[in-house]
Amino acid sequence: METKWLEDFISLAETHSFSRSAELRHVTQPAFSRRIQSLEAWLGTDLIDRTSYPTRLTPAGEVFYEQALEMLGQINNARALLRGKRPTAQSTVDFAVPHTLSLTYMPKWMTTLEQGFGEIVTRLMALNVHDAVMTMVEGGCDLLLCYHHPRQPVQLDASRYDMLLLGKETLRAYARCDKAGVPEFSLPGSARSPLPFLSYTSNAYLGRMVELILADTKKPAHLDKRYETDMAEGLKMMALEGHGIVFLPESAVVRELKQKLLARADGGQADWEVEMEIRLYRERPTSQRPGKPVVARLWDYLSGGRAPGGKGKRASSSSSSSSRRKAARTA
């Protein structure tokens, strides 16, 4: 059994909707349904009454709901306890960061930060956006660094989490250059000659941002999907080999643009791009959960305007619950 099955089941029990829970868990509905079925197969009993609408739990599901909450709580408490016993636990800042930001933004940001704040011992967990957010919600990290867009928001409880805006990032289309420095592929393509398209998987955050671009543009794009992965770096390497057009964060292609290995494939038009915020989150300290002193000092430094990032803000969210479980459901 996997812990994500428990999280899926708890979400379904509380939303009473497969589609809504799949959306909150950042997976497709068929994949979400398969995970619920896997949990039922592992337990050997039906947890969901699929003959009713909205979705209801079976009597066995009602019993298991309380057990699932307790099991997740024990797992998270055990992890927090063991991490706290690491020799350097209190002096190390644990970051949860999406893969792309861990490779593009994080190294340069850390260099600038240490020049003003001083040396920091860090531990970085590179994850997808959903898992990075869940790591924050479950207490598995001190700081969360991630992208945010109003139409694809990172929903964290504003009464529980602090947020800093560190910068902005633009997602655009790129393609390999020919010998004259001209991109080999250019948007929008045509119905007779669609462009080979290097795509993110449907559950990737950047993939959903690309969907926003394509949905909002005035001209329809004619694309023929040739390759799919959730890793921006993997897509970039395919583009460098000339396999097609790709949407990448600007910070991921600085070197390639300078060396004229890649070029913008959008004709310089803003219709084919979207701007995202780069945000930093922490759980607001309380008397019961004061957090690490080094994290508090770092946050004060950043929120004081002496380093990249604005003033401290509360995390924007449509919910206001202070419970850990509700934060997990909205992440």
Secondary structure, DSSP 4 states (H G I P E B T S, - for coil): --HHHHHHHHHHHHH--HHHHHHHTTS-HHHHHHHHHHHHHHHTS--EETTSSS-EE-HHHHHHHHHHHHHHHHHHHHHHHHHHTSTTGGGEEEEEEEHHHHHHTHHHHHHHHHHHT---EEEEEEE-HHHHHHHHHTT--SEEEEEEBTTB-----TTTEEEEEEEEEEEEEEEEB-TTS-BS--TT--SSSPEEEEEE-TTSHHHHHHHHHHHH-SS---EEEEEEES-HHHHHHHHHTT--BEEEEGGGSHHHHHTTSEEESSTT-GGG-EEEEEEEEEEPP-SS----HHHHHHHHHHHTTSSSS-S-EEPP-S-----HHHHHHH-
